[in-house]
Amino acid sequence: LRGRVGRGGTDSGAFLISRAPEGSDAARRLAVIQGTLDGAKIAQADLEFRGAGDVLGDAQSGGKSSLKLLRVVKDVKIIESARAEAKSLVARDPELLDHVQLAGAVLDFTRGNETFLTSN
């Protein structure tokens, strides 16, 4: 609810009222909000409920991801480890001259996704 409730320095609150049946998606989402004030935990639960969408492209949530074998929520440690390894490799071999097959795979992958790769 960040940006919707409590703008400014004044204390504020919100009432969330629902007729959602017990066990429904809406009831589960409200239970998360009821159970914590930690915005990061709420965001994590929201990501799990809705899905990550596509990490490349403009599909923000709930759709298919371009990740073939990993899930953003469940495989965070693997993704972070792969990112660190990729950064290390590029630091050692910025032109990927010692990794020609990888360079080709990167070019194939990035074609058509340049806008999304450079927008962040």
C-alpha positions in Angstrom: 0.0 0.0 0.0 3.1 2.2 -0.1 2.2 5.5 -1.8 -1.5 4.9 -1.2 -1.8 5.2 2.5 0.2 7.4 4.9 1.8 10.0 2.7 3.5 12.7 4.6 4.6 12.7 8.2 1.2 12.0 9.8 0.2 8.7 11.3 -2.4 6.9 9.1 -4.2 3.7 8.8 -6.4 1.7 6.4 -9.3 -0.7 6.7 -9.3 -3.6 4.3 -12.7 -5.2 4.1 -13.5 -8.2 2.0 -16.2 -10.7 1.4 -13.7 -13.1 -0.2 -14.3 -16.7 0.7 -11.9 -18.3 3.1 -9.1 -20.0 1.1 -9.5 -17.7 -1.9 -6.6 -15.9 -3.5 -8.0 -12.6 -2.1 -8.3 -14.0 1.4 -4.7 -15.3 1.2 -3.4 -11.9 0.1 -5.2 -10.1 2.8 -3.9 -12.6 5.4 -0.3 -11.7 4.3 -1.1 -8.0 4.9 -2.7 -8.7 8.2 0.3 -10.8 9.3 3.1 -8.3 8.8 4.0 -4.6 8.5 7.2 -5.5 6.6 6.7 -4.2 3.0 9.4 -6.5 1.7 7.6 -9.5 2.9 4.3 -8.3 1.4 6.1 -7.6 -1.9 7.7 -11.1 -1.8 4.3 -12.7 -1.2 2.7 -10.6 -4.0 5.5 -11.8 -6.4 4.7 -15.4 -5.4 1.0 -14.9 -5.9 1.1 -13.1 -9.2 4.3 -14.4 -10.7 7.3 -12.5 -11.9 6.1 -11.9 -15.4 8.8 -11.6 -18.0 12.2 -10.5 -16.8 12.8 -9.2 -20.3 10.0 -7.3 -22.0 7.1 -5.4 -20.8 4.9 -8.1 -19.2 5.0 -7.0 -15.6 3.3 -9.8 -13.8 1.3 -13.0 -14.0 2.5 -14.0 -17.4 5.1 -16.3 -18.7 8.7 -15.6 -17.8 11.6 -15.8 -20.3 13.5 -17.8 -17.7 13.4 -21.4 -18.9 14.5 -23.4 -15.9 14.4 -21.0 -12.9 11.7 -19.2 -11.0 12.6 -15.7 -9.7 11.1 -16.3 -6.2 12.3 -19.8 -5.5 15.7 -19.6 -7.2 17.0 -16.3 -5.9 20.3 -17.8 -4.5 21.1 -19.5 -7.8 20.3 -16.3 -9.8 22.5 -14.2 -7.5 25.3 -16.7 -7.7 25.1 -16.8 -11.5 25.0 -13.0 -11.6 28.2 -12.8 -9.5 29.9 -15.4 -11.6 28.9 -13.5 -14.8 30.2 -10.2 -13.4 33.5 -11.9 -12.4 33.9 -13.5 -15.9 33.2 -10.2 -17.7 35.7 -8.4 -15.4 38.4 -11.0 -16.4 37.4 -11.2 -20.1 35.3 -8.1 -21.1 35.3 -8.9 -24.8 34.6 -12.6 -24.1 37.6 -13.5 -26.3 38.3 -16.6 -24.3 34.6 -17.5 -24.3 33.6 -17.4 -27.9 30.6 -19.7 -27.6 29.3 -17.7 -24.7 29.7 -14.5 -26.7 27.6 -16.0 -29.5 24.9 -17.1 -27.1 24.8 -13.7 -25.5 24.4 -12.1 -29.0 21.6 -14.5 -29.9 19.8 -13.9 -26.6 20.1 -10.1 -26.7 18.9 -9.6 -30.3 15.4 -8.1 -30.1 15.7 -7.4 -26.3 18.1 -4.4 -26.4 15.5 -2.0 -25.2 14.6 -4.0 -22.2 18.2 -4.8 -21.3 19.3 -1.2 -21.4 16.2 0.4 -19.8 17.2 -0.4 -16.2 
